[in-house]
Amino acid sequence: MASYGVLTLMIVASLCVFVQGRYSHVSCQVVENKWCTVQRLRITARTDVRGLVFPDDRYEKIRIGQFYDFVNTDSTIVIFSGELFYRMRRVRYLQMNGVRMVGLDMPDTVIELDVADNWLSRVYIDPDKSYTLRKLIMRNNLLTSINGFNYLNMLEELDLSDNMLHTVNFDVFSFMPYIRLINLARNRIFSTTAGNGVISLGFLEQANLAENMLTKLDVWSNKFLSAVMLVTKYDTKHY
């Protein structure tokens, strides 16, 4: 009986070690204004994210990256996958700046997403999901296309400045009835079109196309242009 008890104890202890080894708890290094700041997080293409456990339900706002002047607090998230987002599904406001990200599966329940200052060239948006995203900041990345962005039909603010876009079909924005701000400044855009018709965006306040290489602007009627602050500094000389 004593041997049986010892064996049982050894098995339980082994299981505890296995569980501890399998799961890695991600903690907040700093909590400020209801933001949980995660630092020193390393996720590569080979990382098994199924073992990650993010902060509990107290936090709807998480930011990952270098937000404070602490030493050696940089993070790396090469691929932000749907599997990784599943580990933090309560999050509604998410910032991941300067984490060397190259690929992103768009999270469907986030309200505001900021992934500026990365190396993003691939963004996957699932046409079968319903996205709640209202503000998307992708400034200073490597995007060459906005295909699939039409499924983000709750968007109000979109910042794609400082990317590598060449052409933009504004039909994409016709699926965003609430869009107010569009920033496409400092890309390599040489033409914008409206597909088969004239786009009318009733809530649009500003479309920033400054510092591109525009030679063609076939999007709005003159009447609509007069009602919208269309920023095209350095571009209008081409028209």
C-alpha positions as a Markdown table, in Angstrom:
| # | Residue | x | y | z |
|---|---|---|---|---|
| 1 | Met | 0.0 | 0.0 | 0.0 |
| 2 | Ala | 2.9 | 2.3 | 0.8 |
| 3 | Ser | 4.5 | 1.6 | -2.6 |
| 4 | Tyr | 1.1 | 2.3 | -4.3 |
| 5 | Gly | 0.9 | 5.7 | -2.4 |
| 6 | Val | 4.4 | 6.7 | -3.5 |
| 7 | Leu | 3.7 | 5.7 | -7.1 |
| 8 | Thr | 0.5 | 7.8 | -7.1 |
| 9 | Leu | 2.3 | 10.8 | -5.6 |
| 10 | Met | 5.0 | 10.5 | -8.3 |
| 11 | Ile | 2.4 | 10.4 | -11.1 |
| 12 | Val | 0.6 | 13.5 | -9.7 |
| 13 | Ala | 3.9 | 15.4 | -9.4 |
| 14 | Ser | 4.9 | 14.4 | -12.9 |
| 15 | Leu | 1.5 | 15.7 | -14.2 |
| 16 | Cys | 2.0 | 19.0 | -12.4 |
| 17 | Val | 5.4 | 19.5 | -13.9 |
| 18 | Phe | 4.0 | 18.6 | -17.4 |
| 19 | Val | 1.2 | 21.2 | -17.0 |
| 20 | Gln | 3.6 | 23.9 | -15.8 |
| 21 | Gly | 5.9 | 23.1 | -18.7 |
| 22 | Arg | 3.1 | 23.1 | -21.2 |
| 23 | Tyr | 1.6 | 26.5 | -20.3 |
| 24 | Ser | 3.4 | 29.8 | -20.3 |
| 25 | His | 1.6 | 32.7 | -18.5 |
| 26 | Val | 2.0 | 36.1 | -20.2 |
| 27 | Ser | 1.8 | 38.8 | -17.5 |
| 28 | Cys | 1.5 | 42.6 | -17.6 |
| 29 | Gln | 4.8 | 44.3 | -16.8 |
| 30 | Val | 3.0 | 47.7 | -16.5 |
| 31 | Val | -0.7 | 48.5 | -16.0 |
| 32 | Glu | -1.6 | 52.1 | -16.7 |
| 33 | Asn | -5.0 | 53.7 | -17.6 |
| 34 | Lys | -6.5 | 50.3 | -17.9 |
| 35 | Trp | -3.8 | 49.3 | -20.4 |
| 36 | Cys | -1.9 | 46.1 | -19.8 |
| 37 | Thr | 1.6 | 46.4 | -21.3 |
| 38 | Val | 3.3 | 43.1 | -22.2 |
| 39 | Gln | 7.0 | 43.2 | -22.8 |
| 40 | Arg | 9.7 | 40.7 | -23.6 |
| 41 | Leu | 7.3 | 38.5 | -25.6 |
| 42 | Arg | 8.9 | 36.4 | -28.3 |
| 43 | Ile | 6.8 | 34.7 | -31.0 |
| 44 | Thr | 8.3 | 33.4 | -34.1 |
| 45 | Ala | 6.9 | 31.4 | -37.0 |
| 46 | Arg | 7.8 | 28.2 | -35.0 |
| 47 | Thr | 6.3 | 29.2 | -31.7 |
| 48 | Asp | 3.5 | 26.9 | -30.5 |
| 49 | Val | 1.1 | 29.6 | -29.2 |
| 50 | Arg | -1.4 | 27.0 | -27.9 |
| 51 | Gly | 0.5 | 27.0 | -24.6 |
| 52 | Leu | 0.3 | 30.8 | -24.0 |
| 53 | Val | -2.0 | 32.1 | -21.3 |
| 54 | Phe | -2.6 | 35.9 | -21.5 |
| 55 | Pro | -3.8 | 38.1 | -18.6 |
| 56 | Asp | -7.2 | 37.4 | -17.2 |
| 57 | Asp | -10.5 | 39.1 | -18.0 |
| 58 | Arg | -9.7 | 42.3 | -16.2 |
| 59 | Tyr | -8.0 | 43.7 | -19.3 |
| 60 | Glu | -9.7 | 44.7 | -22.5 |
| 61 | Lys | -6.7 | 46.8 | -23.6 |
| 62 | Ile | -3.4 | 45.1 | -24.3 |
| 63 | Arg | -0.3 | 46.6 | -25.9 |
| 64 | Ile | 2.8 | 44.6 | -26.8 |
| 65 | Gly | 6.1 | 46.2 | -27.6 |
| 66 | Gln | 8.4 | 48.9 | -26.5 |
| 67 | Phe | 6.3 | 51.6 | -24.7 |
| 68 | Tyr | 8.6 | 52.5 | -21.9 |
| 69 | Asp | 12.3 | 53.3 | -21.6 |
| 70 | Phe | 13.2 | 50.1 | -19.9 |
| 71 | Val | 16.2 | 48.1 | -20.9 |
| 72 | Asn | 15.7 | 44.9 | -23.0 |
| 73 | Thr | 11.9 | 45.1 | -23.1 |
| 74 | Asp | 11.4 | 44.7 | -26.9 |
| 75 | Ser | 9.0 | 42.1 | -28.1 |
| 76 | Thr | 8.8 | 40.1 | -31.4 |
| 77 | Ile | 5.6 | 38.8 | -33.0 |
| 78 | Val | 6.5 | 37.7 | -36.5 |
| 79 | Ile | 3.1 | 36.2 | -37.2 |
| 80 | Phe | -0.1 | 37.3 | -35.4 |
| 81 | Ser | -2.3 | 34.3 | -36.1 |
| 82 | Gly | -5.9 | 33.5 | -35.4 |
| 83 | Glu | -4.7 | 30.9 | -33.0 |
| 84 | Leu | -2.7 | 33.5 | -31.1 |
| 85 | Phe | -5.7 | 35.9 | -30.9 |
| 86 | Tyr | -7.8 | 33.1 | -29.6 |
| 87 | Arg | -5.6 | 33.3 | -26.5 |
| 88 | Met | -6.7 | 36.9 | -25.8 |
| 89 | Arg | -10.2 | 37.0 | -27.1 |
| 90 | Arg | -11.5 | 39.4 | -24.4 |
| 91 | Val | -9.2 | 42.1 | -25.8 |
| 92 | Arg | -11.0 | 45.0 | -27.6 |
| 93 | Tyr | -8.1 | 47.4 | -27.9 |
| 94 | Leu | -4.9 | 46.0 | -29.2 |
| 95 | Gln | -1.5 | 47.7 | -29.9 |
| 96 | Met | 1.5 | 45.9 | -31.4 |
| 97 | Asn | 4.0 | 48.5 | -32.6 |
| 98 | Gly | 7.5 | 47.7 | -33.7 |
| 99 | Val | 7.4 | 44.0 | -33.1 |
| 100 | Arg | 8.8 | 43.0 | -36.5 |
| 101 | Met | 5.4 | 41.6 | -37.6 |
| 102 | Val | 5.3 | 40.3 | -41.2 |
| 103 | Gly | 1.9 | 38.5 | -41.2 |
| 104 | Leu | -1.5 | 39.3 | -39.6 |
| 105 | Asp | -4.7 | 37.4 | -39.4 |
| 106 | Met | -7.2 | 40.1 | -38.7 |
| 107 | Pro | -8.9 | 39.7 | -35.3 |
| 108 | Asp | -12.6 | 39.8 | -35.6 |
| 109 | Thr | -13.7 | 41.1 | -32.2 |
| 110 | Val | -11.2 | 44.0 | -31.7 |
| 111 | Ile | -12.6 | 47.5 | -31.9 |
| 112 | Glu | -9.3 | 49.3 | -32.3 |
| 113 | Leu | -6.1 | 47.8 | -33.8 |
| 114 | Asp | -2.8 | 49.5 | -34.0 |
| 115 | Val | 0.0 | 47.6 | -35.8 |
| 116 | Ala | 2.1 | 50.6 | -37.0 |
| 117 | Asp | 5.8 | 50.5 | -37.5 |
| 118 | Asn | 6.1 | 46.8 | -38.5 |
| 119 | Trp | 7.1 | 44.9 | -41.6 |
| 120 | Leu | 3.6 | 43.8 | -42.6 |
| 121 | Ser | 3.1 | 42.5 | -46.1 |
| 122 | Arg | 0.4 | 39.9 | -45.6 |
| 123 | Val | -3.0 | 40.6 | -44.1 |
| 124 | Tyr | -5.6 | 37.9 | -44.1 |
| 125 | Ile | -9.3 | 39.0 | -43.7 |
| 126 | Asp | -11.8 | 36.1 | -43.5 |
| 127 | Pro | -14.8 | 36.8 | -45.7 |
| 128 | Asp | -16.9 | 34.4 | -43.5 |
| 129 | Lys | -16.4 | 36.5 | -40.3 |
| 130 | Ser | -18.2 | 39.6 | -39.1 |
| 131 | Tyr | -15.6 | 42.2 | -38.0 |
| 132 | Thr | -16.3 | 44.8 | -35.3 |
| 133 | Leu | -13.2 | 46.8 | -36.1 |
| 134 | Arg | -13.8 | 50.6 | -36.1 |
| 135 | Lys | -10.2 | 52.0 | -36.1 |
| 136 | Leu | -7.3 | 50.4 | -37.9 |
| 137 | Ile | -3.8 | 51.9 | -37.9 |
| 138 | Met | -1.3 | 50.2 | -40.2 |
| 139 | Arg | 1.0 | 53.1 | -40.7 |
| 140 | Asn | 4.6 | 52.4 | -41.8 |
| 141 | Asn | 4.4 | 48.9 | -43.1 |
| 142 | Leu | 5.1 | 47.1 | -46.4 |
| 143 | Leu | 1.5 | 46.6 | -47.7 |
| 144 | Thr | 1.1 | 46.6 | -51.5 |
| 145 | Ser | -2.7 | 45.8 | -51.6 |
| 146 | Ile | -5.9 | 46.4 | -49.7 |
| 147 | Asn | -7.7 | 43.4 | -51.2 |
| 148 | Gly | -10.2 | 42.0 | -48.7 |
| 149 | Phe | -10.5 | 45.3 | -46.7 |
| 150 | Asn | -14.1 | 45.6 | -48.0 |
| 151 | Tyr | -15.0 | 43.0 | -45.3 |
| 152 | Leu | -14.1 | 45.5 | -42.6 |
| 153 | Asn | -17.5 | 47.2 | -43.0 |
| 154 | Met | -17.7 | 48.8 | -39.6 |
| 155 | Leu | -14.5 | 50.9 | -40.1 |
| 156 | Glu | -14.6 | 54.6 | -39.2 |
| 157 | Glu | -10.9 | 55.4 | -39.4 |
| 158 | Leu | -8.2 | 53.8 | -41.6 |
| 159 | Asp | -4.5 | 54.8 | -41.6 |
| 160 | Leu | -2.5 | 53.1 | -44.3 |
| 161 | Ser | 0.1 | 55.9 | -44.7 |
| 162 | Asp | 3.7 | 55.1 | -45.4 |
| 163 | Asn | 3.2 | 51.8 | -47.1 |
| 164 | Met | 3.9 | 50.6 | -50.6 |
| 165 | Leu | 0.5 | 50.8 | -52.3 |
| 166 | His | 0.6 | 51.6 | -56.1 |
| 167 | Thr | -3.0 | 51.6 | -57.1 |
| 168 | Val | -6.2 | 51.9 | -55.1 |
| 169 | Asn | -9.7 | 51.0 | -56.2 |
| 170 | Phe | -12.1 | 53.1 | -54.0 |
| 171 | Asp | -14.8 | 50.5 | -54.5 |
| 172 | Val | -13.3 | 48.9 | -51.4 |
| 173 | Phe | -14.5 | 51.9 | -49.3 |
| 174 | Ser | -18.0 | 51.7 | -50.6 |
| 175 | Phe | -18.5 | 48.7 | -48.3 |
| 176 | Met | -17.5 | 50.9 | -45.3 |
| 177 | Pro | -20.6 | 53.1 | -44.9 |
| 178 | Tyr | -19.3 | 54.8 | -41.7 |
| 179 | Ile | -15.8 | 55.6 | -42.8 |
| 180 | Arg | -14.8 | 59.1 | -41.8 |
| 181 | Leu | -11.0 | 59.3 | -42.2 |
| 182 | Ile | -8.9 | 57.6 | -44.9 |
| 183 | Asn | -5.1 | 58.2 | -44.8 |
| 184 | Leu | -3.2 | 56.9 | -47.8 |
| 185 | Ala | -0.4 | 59.5 | -47.7 |
| 186 | Arg | 3.2 | 58.8 | -48.6 |
| 187 | Asn | 2.6 | 55.6 | -50.5 |
| 188 | Arg | 3.5 | 55.0 | -54.2 |
| 189 | Ile | 0.0 | 55.5 | -55.5 |
| 190 | Phe | -0.1 | 56.6 | -59.2 |
| 191 | Ser | -3.8 | 56.0 | -59.8 |
| 192 | Thr | -7.1 | 55.7 | -57.9 |
| 193 | Thr | -10.3 | 54.5 | -59.5 |
| 194 | Ala | -13.9 | 53.9 | -58.5 |
| 195 | Gly | -14.5 | 50.8 | -60.5 |
| 196 | Asn | -17.8 | 51.0 | -62.4 |
| 197 | Gly | -19.3 | 54.0 | -60.7 |
| 198 | Val | -18.9 | 57.1 | -58.6 |
| 199 | Ile | -18.3 | 56.4 | -54.9 |
| 200 | Ser | -20.5 | 58.3 | -52.4 |
| 201 | Leu | -19.3 | 58.1 | -48.8 |
| 202 | Gly | -21.8 | 60.1 | -46.6 |
| 203 | Phe | -19.7 | 60.3 | -43.4 |
| 204 | Leu | -16.3 | 60.9 | -45.0 |
| 205 | Glu | -14.5 | 63.9 | -43.6 |
| 206 | Gln | -11.0 | 63.5 | -45.1 |
| 207 | Ala | -9.2 | 61.4 | -47.6 |
| 208 | Asn | -5.5 | 62.1 | -47.4 |
| 209 | Leu | -3.6 | 61.2 | -50.6 |
| 210 | Ala | -0.7 | 63.6 | -50.1 |
| 211 | Glu | 2.9 | 62.8 | -51.2 |
| 212 | Asn | 2.1 | 60.1 | -53.7 |
| 213 | Met | 2.8 | 59.8 | -57.4 |
| 214 | Leu | -0.8 | 60.4 | -58.6 |
| 215 | Thr | -1.4 | 60.8 | -62.3 |
| 216 | Lys | -5.1 | 59.8 | -62.3 |
| 217 | Leu | -7.9 | 60.5 | -59.8 |
| 218 | Asp | -11.1 | 59.0 | -61.0 |
| 219 | Val | -13.1 | 58.6 | -57.9 |
| 220 | Trp | -15.6 | 61.3 | -57.0 |
| 221 | Ser | -17.8 | 63.8 | -58.9 |
| 222 | Asn | -16.8 | 67.5 | -58.6 |
| 223 | Lys | -19.8 | 68.1 | -56.3 |
| 224 | Phe | -18.6 | 65.5 | -53.9 |
| 225 | Leu | -15.0 | 66.7 | -54.0 |
| 226 | Ser | -16.2 | 70.2 | -52.8 |
| 227 | Ala | -17.9 | 68.6 | -49.8 |
| 228 | Val | -14.8 | 66.6 | -48.7 |
| 229 | Met | -11.4 | 67.7 | -47.5 |
| 230 | Leu | -9.4 | 65.9 | -50.1 |
| 231 | Val | -5.7 | 66.3 | -49.2 |
| 232 | Thr | -3.5 | 65.9 | -52.3 |
| 233 | Lys | -0.6 | 68.2 | -51.6 |
| 234 | Tyr | 2.3 | 67.7 | -54.1 |
| 235 | Asp | -0.1 | 65.7 | -56.4 |
| 236 | Thr | -2.6 | 68.1 | -58.0 |
| 237 | Lys | -0.1 | 69.4 | -60.5 |
| 238 | His | -0.6 | 66.1 | -62.4 |
| 239 | Tyr | -4.3 | 66.7 | -63.1 |
